[in-house]
Amino acid sequence: IPDPSRHFPDTFTLLLGQYLRRNLRHEFDILNAFTAVLTRMKDDIGAHLWGLPSKALAAALQWKTDQLFPTTQRAGFPSWSWAGW
């Protein structure tokens, strides 16, 4: 993981995009698997709320889907988080 302090939020967006291209065996692992990235970036993003950085929550809530996301919501996750899709 590159040094996140250099280009946050670009680094967060890049890493999330790379991560979302992976296929997980269990969909409910979506957020648990990304926790290592969130932990590495904690000084820059603060805590996270369903995978969204608390220090940039207003901007993070403006995420949008693309063709990489399934069209149905993932059960047990909020619709306003990338983890929910």
Helices and strands as residue ranges (DSSP letters): G 4-6, H 10-20, G 27-29, H 30-40, H 42-45, E 48-49, E 52-53, G 54-56, H 57-60, G 82-84
